Amino acid sequence: MKRSILYPAIFAGMIAGSFAAEKASEAPAAEAPKESASGVQDIKIKMVTNKGTIEATLYASKAPMTVANFLNLAKRGYYDGIAFHRVIPNFMVQGGDPTETGRGGPGYRFGDEIVAELKHDKPGMFSMANAGPGTNGSQFFITHVPTPWLDGKHTVFGTVTKGQDVVNKIVGKLQQPGWKGDGTGDKIQQIEILDSADALFKAQAAKIKEWNEILDKAKKE
């Protein structure tokens, strides 16, 4: 059964069934950072979880707004302590919701950045969860296996370069006999930005200013 990465009101009743067991392999080694015409390069990050560390390259050169949003939230500590609230074996692990209900977000939404060459074609792809076109916020997922039916519907913005075994460990709890529930309780502890994001933040300054005003207002309330 093909599955969707949507918020609960949209995907309720769509998660029945299962895929044949398939072991997700370790992601390939990182390539040299790519650069866009504006001089924005792809950016490496380190995501520390209670199950281990995931290293990834984010495609700032191809999905600059999406990566700027993710890194801005990471820089603010937004993701620290948030659980992977939706975990499905042979599909993906989803996080980024501070309410851990699948309905939460940063208080704003932004448009898709669908790039034809960026696909959900292997384990370890970072992509945005949404409730339809143009509804991106803070929720994202990492694929456990290839999920090609999501191509063109969700913005792919990065790939795991080291630590896909950590994703497998998070998924593994749900594969234990008798486990009931959606998420596993595993959490993001911290996200570290390993490369300079200055060029990206400068290029996306107007959007980041808008987002931060909303985030700051919500923090005061």
N, C-alpha and C positions, 0 to 999 in steps of 0.2 A: 504494500500500500504506500502510495506517495504521501509524504507528510509535509505540513506547512509550518513555518516559523512565524506564528501570529500571536496576538494577545488572546487571553482566554475567551473573551466574548466572541471572537472570530473562530478560534480553533476547537471550541468545545465539541466533544464527540468525535474528533478526527484522529485521536491518538490510539484507537483500538488497533489490534493486530501487531505483528512483529515481522522483522526481516530475518532471513537466515543468518545464523551466526557468522560473523566475518571479523577477523582480527585486523585492527587498524595498524598499519605499519608506521614506523618512525618517519617524520617528514624529512625531505632531502636537505642537504647543507645549504646555508644561506648564499645567495648570489650577491655580487657587488651592488651597492645602492644605485637605483636608477634615478634619473633627473628629468624633470619636466622642462618645457620651454621657458617657464618662469623661474627656473633655477631651484625649484623645490625638489628635494631628494626623498627617496623612501627612508623610513625611520625605523630603527630597531628598538624593541622594548623587551622588558623582562617582567613577567607576571608571576608574582610569588603567591602560591596557594598553600593550604594546609596539607595538600598531597604532594607538593613539590613545585618546581619552577618551570614555567613555560616561557621560552624565548620565541620571539616572532619578528617578522619584518612587516611593517605597515606600508601600504601602497600610497604614500602621500603624493607621489608624482601622477597618479591616475585617479585617485578618489580624495582630493585634497580637503574638501569640506567635511567629509566623513571622518577622515583621520584627524583633522583639526579638532573636531568635536570630541572624539575619543580621547585624544591627548590632553585637551583642556580639562575634561572631566577628571582624567587620571592625575593631572597636575594639582587639581584642587582637592584630591583625596576622596573624590566622590565614590569611587569603586571600592575603597578600603573597607573590608569587613562584610561586603555584600556576598550572599550565597549564590551558587548556581541553582536557581529555583526550579529549573526544568531540565531534566536529564533523561534522555531516551537512548538506550543501547542501539547500536547500528544506525544512528541518526546524528545526534549532536548533544552538546551541553550548552545551556543558555543561562546568561546572567546579566547583570547590569541594572536590576530593578531594586531600588532601595527599600521598597515595601515587601519584596520577595513574594509577591502574589502573582506576578505576571502582568499587572495592570499599572505599575508605577513608571515614572519617568522624570526627566529633569524640569518639566513644566513648559517645554517648547518642542516643536517638531520641525524637521527640515527635509528637503527633497532628496530623491534618490540620485545616485551616481552609478548607473549601470554601465559597465564597460565590457564590451563583447568578449575581450580576451581574458577577462577575469571570471573564472568559473568555479563552481562548487564541485571540482573534479577529483578531489583527493581528500584524505583525512587532513585535519589541521587548518582548514580555511576559516578565517575570521569573516563574519558577515553580519549585517544588521537585521535584527528582528523588526517586524513592523505589523501594522494592522491594515495594510493596503498601501498604495502608492503615496509617496510624500509624507509618511508618518514616522520617520525615523526619530529616535530620541537617544536614550542611553542603553537600551537593551541590545545585546549582541549574542552571537553564538559561535561556537567552534565545532566544525564537523568532526564526527567520529569515523565516518566513511564517506565516500563520494555521494553527493546528493544532487545530481544534475537537473532534476525537475525544479529546483529553486533558481536556476539560471534565469536572469532577466526579471526576477521578482524581488530579489534582495541584493543589496549592495555589498559585494565582496570588497574587503578593504585590507586584507593582510593574510599571512600564512605562518604557521608554526615552523620554525627552523630547528628547534630543539625542545624536547619535552612532550612530544605527542603521547609518550607513555603515561604522562600525568593525566591527560585527558582520558586515557584508557582506564586509569585507576579510579577516576571520578565515576566513570560509567560502570566500572566493575561492581560497585556496591549494589546497583540495581539488577545485576545479573545473578545475585545470590538468591537461592530458593527462599521463598516466604517473604521477601521484601515487598512492602506496600508503600506507595507514595510516588511522588513525581521527582522532586529534588532529592539530594542526598545529604544536605547540610554542609557540604564542602564549600569553602569560602575563598574569595580573593582577599589576600592579606595586604598586598601592595602592588602597584604598577610603577616600574621605574623606566624612565625614558633614557635610552642609552646614547642616542645621537642628538645633535642640536635640532630643535624644532623652530628656531628663530625665523628662518625664511618662510616656513609654512604659516606660522602665527602672524607674520607681517602680511602675507598675501591674504589671509582670512581674518584680518583684524576687525573689520566691520561686523562680521558674523559673531566672532568671539566676544566682542563688546556687548552685542545684543544678548547673547546667551548668558554672559556673566551678570548682566543687570537682572535678568530673570532669576538666576540662581541665587544671587545675593539677596534679592527681595524675599525669596522663599525662605532663606536661611534666617532672616530677621523675624519672620512671622511665627 
